[in-house]
Amino acid sequence: MRKKEMMLVVTFHTTADAMAMEQNCKQDGVPGRLIPVPRAISAGCGLAWCAPPESAGQVRAAMARVGLEPEALHECLV
């Protein structure tokens, strides 16, 4: 079983936004991956971007570059 660790979890209003985030981050080399939204978090779509907390600046910059608006940013055990 995988050990849970504190991560930055970005939720989105739509699945299309989550998929755009994944594509943009992979192109720009921003760390993270798409995950199902953790049960502790409620979100409009079922996908979230999960990244190390120290990459929060990179994640926010990646969203700003393509005009993505997150639903919320959380730090939680994933």
Phi and psi restraints in degrees (range 20) as a CNS / XPLOR table:
assign (resid 1 and name C) (resid 2 and name N)
       (resid 2 and name CA) (resid 2 and name C) 1.0 -73.4 20.0 2
assign (resid 2 and name N) (resid 2 and name CA)
       (resid 2 and name C) (resid 3 and name N) 1.0 136.7 20.0 2
assign (resid 2 and name C) (resid 3 and name N)
       (resid 3 and name CA) (resid 3 and name C) 1.0 -76.2 20.0 2
assign (resid 3 and name N) (resid 3 and name CA)
       (resid 3 and name C) (resid 4 and name N) 1.0 132.2 20.0 2
assign (resid 3 and name C) (resid 4 and name N)
       (resid 4 and name CA) (resid 4 and name C) 1.0 -77.6 20.0 2
assign (resid 4 and name N) (resid 4 and name CA)
       (resid 4 and name C) (resid 5 and name N) 1.0 142.6 20.0 2
assign (resid 4 and name C) (resid 5 and name N)
       (resid 5 and name CA) (resid 5 and name C) 1.0 -140.1 20.0 2
assign (resid 5 and name N) (resid 5 and name CA)
       (resid 5 and name C) (resid 6 and name N) 1.0 159.6 20.0 2
assign (resid 5 and name C) (resid 6 and name N)
       (resid 6 and name CA) (resid 6 and name C) 1.0 -68.0 20.0 2
assign (resid 6 and name N) (resid 6 and name CA)
       (resid 6 and name C) (resid 7 and name N) 1.0 127.2 20.0 2
assign (resid 6 and name C) (resid 7 and name N)
       (resid 7 and name CA) (resid 7 and name C) 1.0 -136.2 20.0 2
assign (resid 7 and name N) (resid 7 and name CA)
       (resid 7 and name C) (resid 8 and name N) 1.0 157.8 20.0 2
assign (resid 7 and name C) (resid 8 and name N)
       (resid 8 and name CA) (resid 8 and name C) 1.0 -85.8 20.0 2
assign (resid 8 and name N) (resid 8 and name CA)
       (resid 8 and name C) (resid 9 and name N) 1.0 125.6 20.0 2
assign (resid 8 and name C) (resid 9 and name N)
       (resid 9 and name CA) (resid 9 and name C) 1.0 -120.4 20.0 2
assign (resid 9 and name N) (resid 9 and name CA)
       (resid 9 and name C) (resid 10 and name N) 1.0 119.9 20.0 2
assign (resid 9 and name C) (resid 10 and name N)
       (resid 10 and name CA) (resid 10 and name C) 1.0 -105.7 20.0 2
assign (resid 10 and name N) (resid 10 and name CA)
       (resid 10 and name C) (resid 11 and name N) 1.0 121.8 20.0 2
assign (resid 10 and name C) (resid 11 and name N)
       (resid 11 and name CA) (resid 11 and name C) 1.0 -101.6 20.0 2
assign (resid 11 and name N) (resid 11 and name CA)
       (resid 11 and name C) (resid 12 and name N) 1.0 156.6 20.0 2
assign (resid 11 and name C) (resid 12 and name N)
       (resid 12 and name CA) (resid 12 and name C) 1.0 -128.7 20.0 2
assign (resid 12 and name N) (resid 12 and name CA)
       (resid 12 and name C) (resid 13 and name N) 1.0 158.5 20.0 2
assign (resid 12 and name C) (resid 13 and name N)
       (resid 13 and name CA) (resid 13 and name C) 1.0 -73.2 20.0 2
assign (resid 13 and name N) (resid 13 and name CA)
       (resid 13 and name C) (resid 14 and name N) 1.0 -33.6 20.0 2
assign (resid 13 and name C) (resid 14 and name N)
       (resid 14 and name CA) (resid 14 and name C) 1.0 -134.2 20.0 2
assign (resid 14 and name N) (resid 14 and name CA)
       (resid 14 and name C) (resid 15 and name N) 1.0 157.0 20.0 2
assign (resid 14 and name C) (resid 15 and name N)
       (resid 15 and name CA) (resid 15 and name C) 1.0 -64.0 20.0 2
assign (resid 15 and name N) (resid 15 and name CA)
       (resid 15 and name C) (resid 16 and name N) 1.0 -36.4 20.0 2
assign (resid 15 and name C) (resid 16 and name N)
       (resid 16 and name CA) (resid 16 and name C) 1.0 -59.2 20.0 2
assign (resid 16 and name N) (resid 16 and name CA)
       (resid 16 and name C) (resid 17 and name N) 1.0 -40.1 20.0 2
assign (resid 16 and name C) (resid 17 and name N)
       (resid 17 and name CA) (resid 17 and name C) 1.0 -64.1 20.0 2
assign (resid 17 and name N) (resid 17 and name CA)
       (resid 17 and name C) (resid 18 and name N) 1.0 -42.4 20.0 2
assign (resid 17 and name C) (resid 18 and name N)
       (resid 18 and name CA) (resid 18 and name C) 1.0 -62.8 20.0 2
assign (resid 18 and name N) (resid 18 and name CA)
       (resid 18 and name C) (resid 19 and name N) 1.0 -41.9 20.0 2
assign (resid 18 and name C) (resid 19 and name N)
       (resid 19 and name CA) (resid 19 and name C) 1.0 -68.0 20.0 2
assign (resid 19 and name N) (resid 19 and name CA)
       (resid 19 and name C) (resid 20 and name N) 1.0 -38.1 20.0 2
assign (resid 19 and name C) (resid 20 and name N)
       (resid 20 and name CA) (resid 20 and name C) 1.0 -64.3 20.0 2
assign (resid 20 and name N) (resid 20 and name CA)
       (resid 20 and name C) (resid 21 and name N) 1.0 -37.9 20.0 2
assign (resid 20 and name C) (resid 21 and name N)
       (resid 21 and name CA) (resid 21 and name C) 1.0 -62.0 20.0 2
assign (resid 21 and name N) (resid 21 and name CA)
       (resid 21 and name C) (resid 22 and name N) 1.0 -45.9 20.0 2
assign (resid 21 and name C) (resid 22 and name N)
       (resid 22 and name CA) (resid 22 and name C) 1.0 -60.4 20.0 2
assign (resid 22 and name N) (resid 22 and name CA)
       (resid 22 and name C) (resid 23 and name N) 1.0 -47.6 20.0 2
assign (resid 22 and name C) (resid 23 and name N)
       (resid 23 and name CA) (resid 23 and name C) 1.0 -61.7 20.0 2
assign (resid 23 and name N) (resid 23 and name CA)
       (resid 23 and name C) (resid 24 and name N) 1.0 -45.9 20.0 2
assign (resid 23 and name C) (resid 24 and name N)
       (resid 24 and name CA) (resid 24 and name C) 1.0 -64.4 20.0 2
assign (resid 24 and name N) (resid 24 and name CA)
       (resid 24 and name C) (resid 25 and name N) 1.0 -44.5 20.0 2
assign (resid 24 and name C) (resid 25 and name N)
       (resid 25 and name CA) (resid 25 and name C) 1.0 -67.1 20.0 2
assign (resid 25 and name N) (resid 25 and name CA)
       (resid 25 and name C) (resid 26 and name N) 1.0 -38.6 20.0 2
assign (resid 25 and name C) (resid 26 and name N)
       (resid 26 and name CA) (resid 26 and name C) 1.0 -64.4 20.0 2
assign (resid 26 and name N) (resid 26 and name CA)
       (resid 26 and name C) (resid 27 and name N) 1.0 -41.1 20.0 2
assign (resid 26 and name C) (resid 27 and name N)
       (resid 27 and name CA) (resid 27 and name C) 1.0 -64.7 20.0 2
assign (resid 27 and name N) (resid 27 and name CA)
       (resid 27 and name C) (resid 28 and name N) 1.0 -38.6 20.0 2
assign (resid 27 and name C) (resid 28 and name N)
       (resid 28 and name CA) (resid 28 and name C) 1.0 -92.5 20.0 2
assign (resid 28 and name N) (resid 28 and name CA)
       (resid 28 and name C) (resid 29 and name N) 1.0 -0.9 20.0 2
assign (resid 28 and name C) (resid 29 and name N)
       (resid 29 and name CA) (resid 29 and name C) 1.0 72.3 20.0 2
assign (resid 29 and name N) (resid 29 and name CA)
       (resid 29 and name C) (resid 30 and name N) 1.0 26.3 20.0 2
assign (resid 29 and name C) (resid 30 and name N)
       (resid 30 and name CA) (resid 30 and name C) 1.0 -80.7 20.0 2
assign (resid 30 and name N) (resid 30 and name CA)
       (resid 30 and name C) (resid 31 and name N) 1.0 129.8 20.0 2
assign (resid 30 and name C) (resid 31 and name N)
       (resid 31 and name CA) (resid 31 and name C) 1.0 -67.0 20.0 2
assign (resid 31 and name N) (resid 31 and name CA)
       (resid 31 and name C) (resid 32 and name N) 1.0 149.8 20.0 2
assign (resid 31 and name C) (resid 32 and name N)
       (resid 32 and name CA) (resid 32 and name C) 1.0 134.3 20.0 2
assign (resid 32 and name N) (resid 32 and name CA)
       (resid 32 and name C) (resid 33 and name N) 1.0 -179.5 20.0 2
assign (resid 32 and name C) (resid 33 and name N)
       (resid 33 and name CA) (resid 33 and name C) 1.0 -159.0 20.0 2
assign (resid 33 and name N) (resid 33 and name CA)
       (resid 33 and name C) (resid 34 and name N) 1.0 160.8 20.0 2
assign (resid 33 and name C) (resid 34 and name N)
       (resid 34 and name CA) (resid 34 and name C) 1.0 -79.7 20.0 2
assign (resid 34 and name N) (resid 34 and name CA)
       (resid 34 and name C) (resid 35 and name N) 1.0 139.1 20.0 2
assign (resid 34 and name C) (resid 35 and name N)
       (resid 35 and name CA) (resid 35 and name C) 1.0 -137.3 20.0 2
assign (resid 35 and name N) (resid 35 and name CA)
       (resid 35 and name C) (resid 36 and name N) 1.0 160.9 20.0 2
assign (resid 35 and name C) (resid 36 and name N)
       (resid 36 and name CA) (resid 36 and name C) 1.0 -66.5 20.0 2
assign (resid 36 and name N) (resid 36 and name CA)
       (resid 36 and name C) (resid 37 and name N) 1.0 145.7 20.0 2
assign (resid 36 and name C) (resid 37 and name N)
       (resid 37 and name CA) (resid 37 and name C) 1.0 -61.1 20.0 2
assign (resid 37 and name N) (resid 37 and name CA)
       (resid 37 and name C) (resid 38 and name N) 1.0 127.6 20.0 2
assign (resid 37 and name C) (resid 38 and name N)
       (resid 38 and name CA) (resid 38 and name C) 1.0 -59.0 20.0 2
assign (resid 38 and name N) (resid 38 and name CA)
       (resid 38 and name C) (resid 39 and name N) 1.0 149.5 20.0 2
assign (resid 38 and name C) (resid 39 and name N)
       (resid 39 and name CA) (resid 39 and name C) 1.0 -60.6 20.0 2
assign (resid 39 and name N) (resid 39 and name CA)
       (resid 39 and name C) (resid 40 and name N) 1.0 -28.9 20.0 2
assign (resid 39 and name C) (resid 40 and name N)
       (resid 40 and name CA) (resid 40 and name C) 1.0 -70.7 20.0 2
assign (resid 40 and name N) (resid 40 and name CA)
       (resid 40 and name C) (resid 41 and name N) 1.0 -13.1 20.0 2
assign (resid 40 and name C) (resid 41 and name N)
       (resid 41 and name CA) (resid 41 and name C) 1.0 -115.9 20.0 2
assign (resid 41 and name N) (resid 41 and name CA)
       (resid 41 and name C) (resid 42 and name N) 1.0 139.1 20.0 2
assign (resid 41 and name C) (resid 42 and name N)
       (resid 42 and name CA) (resid 42 and name C) 1.0 -102.6 20.0 2
assign (resid 42 and name N) (resid 42 and name CA)
       (resid 42 and name C) (resid 43 and name N) 1.0 135.0 20.0 2
assign (resid 42 and name C) (resid 43 and name N)
       (resid 43 and name CA) (resid 43 and name C) 1.0 -146.3 20.0 2
assign (resid 43 and name N) (resid 43 and name CA)
       (resid 43 and name C) (resid 44 and name N) 1.0 157.5 20.0 2
assign (resid 43 and name C) (resid 44 and name N)
       (resid 44 and name CA) (resid 44 and name C) 1.0 -67.3 20.0 2
assign (resid 44 and name N) (resid 44 and name CA)
       (resid 44 and name C) (resid 45 and name N) 1.0 -32.6 20.0 2
assign (resid 44 and name C) (resid 45 and name N)
       (resid 45 and name CA) (resid 45 and name C) 1.0 -122.0 20.0 2
assign (resid 45 and name N) (resid 45 and name CA)
       (resid 45 and name C) (resid 46 and name N) 1.0 165.3 20.0 2
assign (resid 45 and name C) (resid 46 and name N)
       (resid 46 and name CA) (resid 46 and name C) 1.0 -86.7 20.0 2
assign (resid 46 and name N) (resid 46 and name CA)
       (resid 46 and name C) (resid 47 and name N) 1.0 3.1 20.0 2
assign (resid 46 and name C) (resid 47 and name N)
       (resid 47 and name CA) (resid 47 and name C) 1.0 -117.0 20.0 2
assign (resid 47 and name N) (resid 47 and name CA)
       (resid 47 and name C) (resid 48 and name N) 1.0 149.7 20.0 2
assign (resid 47 and name C) (resid 48 and name N)
       (resid 48 and name CA) (resid 48 and name C) 1.0 -141.5 20.0 2
assign (resid 48 and name N) (resid 48 and name CA)
       (resid 48 and name C) (resid 49 and name N) 1.0 156.0 20.0 2
assign (resid 48 and name C) (resid 49 and name N)
       (resid 49 and name CA) (resid 49 and name C) 1.0 -95.0 20.0 2
assign (resid 49 and name N) (resid 49 and name CA)
       (resid 49 and name C) (resid 50 and name N) 1.0 127.4 20.0 2
assign (resid 49 and name C) (resid 50 and name N)
       (resid 50 and name CA) (resid 50 and name C) 1.0 -115.1 20.0 2
assign (resid 50 and name N) (resid 50 and name CA)
       (resid 50 and name C) (resid 51 and name N) 1.0 127.5 20.0 2
assign (resid 50 and name C) (resid 51 and name N)
       (resid 51 and name CA) (resid 51 and name C) 1.0 -146.5 20.0 2
assign (resid 51 and name N) (resid 51 and name CA)
       (resid 51 and name C) (resid 52 and name N) 1.0 160.9 20.0 2
assign (resid 51 and name C) (resid 52 and name N)
       (resid 52 and name CA) (resid 52 and name C) 1.0 -61.2 20.0 2
assign (resid 52 and name N) (resid 52 and name CA)
       (resid 52 and name C) (resid 53 and name N) 1.0 141.7 20.0 2
assign (resid 52 and name C) (resid 53 and name N)
       (resid 53 and name CA) (resid 53 and name C) 1.0 -56.9 20.0 2
assign (resid 53 and name N) (resid 53 and name CA)
       (resid 53 and name C) (resid 54 and name N) 1.0 -31.9 20.0 2
assign (resid 53 and name C) (resid 54 and name N)
       (resid 54 and name CA) (resid 54 and name C) 1.0 -71.5 20.0 2
assign (resid 54 and name N) (resid 54 and name CA)
       (resid 54 and name C) (resid 55 and name N) 1.0 -10.1 20.0 2
assign (resid 54 and name C) (resid 55 and name N)
       (resid 55 and name CA) (resid 55 and name C) 1.0 -96.9 20.0 2
assign (resid 55 and name N) (resid 55 and name CA)
       (resid 55 and name C) (resid 56 and name N) 1.0 14.8 20.0 2
assign (resid 55 and name C) (resid 56 and name N)
       (resid 56 and name CA) (resid 56 and name C) 1.0 -55.6 20.0 2
assign (resid 56 and name N) (resid 56 and name CA)
       (resid 56 and name C) (resid 57 and name N) 1.0 -40.7 20.0 2
assign (resid 56 and name C) (resid 57 and name N)
       (resid 57 and name CA) (resid 57 and name C) 1.0 -63.1 20.0 2
assign (resid 57 and name N) (resid 57 and name CA)
       (resid 57 and name C) (resid 58 and name N) 1.0 -43.6 20.0 2
assign (resid 57 and name C) (resid 58 and name N)
       (resid 58 and name CA) (resid 58 and name C) 1.0 -63.3 20.0 2
assign (resid 58 and name N) (resid 58 and name CA)
       (resid 58 and name C) (resid 59 and name N) 1.0 -41.4 20.0 2
assign (resid 58 and name C) (resid 59 and name N)
       (resid 59 and name CA) (resid 59 and name C) 1.0 -64.7 20.0 2
assign (resid 59 and name N) (resid 59 and name CA)
       (resid 59 and name C) (resid 60 and name N) 1.0 -46.5 20.0 2
assign (resid 59 and name C) (resid 60 and name N)
       (resid 60 and name CA) (resid 60 and name C) 1.0 -62.3 20.0 2
assign (resid 60 and name N) (resid 60 and name CA)
       (resid 60 and name C) (resid 61 and name N) 1.0 -41.2 20.0 2
assign (resid 60 and name C) (resid 61 and name N)
       (resid 61 and name CA) (resid 61 and name C) 1.0 -64.3 20.0 2
assign (resid 61 and name N) (resid 61 and name CA)
       (resid 61 and name C) (resid 62 and name N) 1.0 -39.8 20.0 2
assign (resid 61 and name C) (resid 62 and name N)
       (resid 62 and name CA) (resid 62 and name C) 1.0 -63.4 20.0 2
assign (resid 62 and name N) (resid 62 and name CA)
       (resid 62 and name C) (resid 63 and name N) 1.0 -41.0 20.0 2
assign (resid 62 and name C) (resid 63 and name N)
       (resid 63 and name CA) (resid 63 and name C) 1.0 -66.1 20.0 2
assign (resid 63 and name N) (resid 63 and name CA)
       (resid 63 and name C) (resid 64 and name N) 1.0 -41.8 20.0 2
assign (resid 63 and name C) (resid 64 and name N)
       (resid 64 and name CA) (resid 64 and name C) 1.0 -64.2 20.0 2
assign (resid 64 and name N) (resid 64 and name CA)
       (resid 64 and name C) (resid 65 and name N) 1.0 -38.9 20.0 2
assign (resid 64 and name C) (resid 65 and name N)
       (resid 65 and name CA) (resid 65 and name C) 1.0 -58.6 20.0 2
assign (resid 65 and name N) (resid 65 and name CA)
       (resid 65 and name C) (resid 66 and name N) 1.0 -35.6 20.0 2
assign (resid 65 and name C) (resid 66 and name N)
       (resid 66 and name CA) (resid 66 and name C) 1.0 -108.6 20.0 2
assign (resid 66 and name N) (resid 66 and name CA)
       (resid 66 and name C) (resid 67 and name N) 1.0 6.0 20.0 2
assign (resid 66 and name C) (resid 67 and name N)
       (resid 67 and name CA) (resid 67 and name C) 1.0 74.4 20.0 2
assign (resid 67 and name N) (resid 67 and name CA)
       (resid 67 and name C) (resid 68 and name N) 1.0 29.4 20.0 2
assign (resid 67 and name C) (resid 68 and name N)
       (resid 68 and name CA) (resid 68 and name C) 1.0 -85.4 20.0 2
assign (resid 68 and name N) (resid 68 and name CA)
       (resid 68 and name C) (resid 69 and name N) 1.0 134.5 20.0 2
assign (resid 68 and name C) (resid 69 and name N)
       (resid 69 and name CA) (resid 69 and name C) 1.0 -107.9 20.0 2
assign (resid 69 and name N) (resid 69 and name CA)
       (resid 69 and name C) (resid 70 and name N) 1.0 115.1 20.0 2
assign (resid 69 and name C) (resid 70 and name N)
       (resid 70 and name CA) (resid 70 and name C) 1.0 -72.8 20.0 2
assign (resid 70 and name N) (resid 70 and name CA)
       (resid 70 and name C) (resid 71 and name N) 1.0 153.4 20.0 2
assign (resid 70 and name C) (resid 71 and name N)
       (resid 71 and name CA) (resid 71 and name C) 1.0 -73.1 20.0 2
assign (resid 71 and name N) (resid 71 and name CA)
       (resid 71 and name C) (resid 72 and name N) 1.0 -45.6 20.0 2
assign (resid 71 and name C) (resid 72 and name N)
       (resid 72 and name CA) (resid 72 and name C) 1.0 -163.3 20.0 2
assign (resid 72 and name N) (resid 72 and name CA)
       (resid 72 and name C) (resid 73 and name N) 1.0 160.0 20.0 2
assign (resid 72 and name C) (resid 73 and name N)
       (resid 73 and name CA) (resid 73 and name C) 1.0 -118.1 20.0 2
assign (resid 73 and name N) (resid 73 and name CA)
       (resid 73 and name C) (resid 74 and name N) 1.0 130.8 20.0 2
assign (resid 73 and name C) (resid 74 and name N)
       (resid 74 and name CA) (resid 74 and name C) 1.0 -128.5 20.0 2
assign (resid 74 and name N) (resid 74 and name CA)
       (resid 74 and name C) (resid 75 and name N) 1.0 152.5 20.0 2
assign (resid 74 and name C) (resid 75 and name N)
       (resid 75 and name CA) (resid 75 and name C) 1.0 -115.5 20.0 2
assign (resid 75 and name N) (resid 75 and name CA)
       (resid 75 and name C) (resid 76 and name N) 1.0 118.5 20.0 2
assign (resid 75 and name C) (resid 76 and name N)
       (resid 76 and name CA) (resid 76 and name C) 1.0 -151.8 20.0 2
assign (resid 76 and name N) (resid 76 and name CA)
       (resid 76 and name C) (resid 77 and name N) 1.0 166.8 20.0 2
assign (resid 76 and name C) (resid 77 and name N)
       (resid 77 and name CA) (resid 77 and name C) 1.0 -75.6 20.0 2
assign (resid 77 and name N) (resid 77 and name CA)
       (resid 77 and name C) (resid 78 and name N) 1.0 125.7 20.0 2
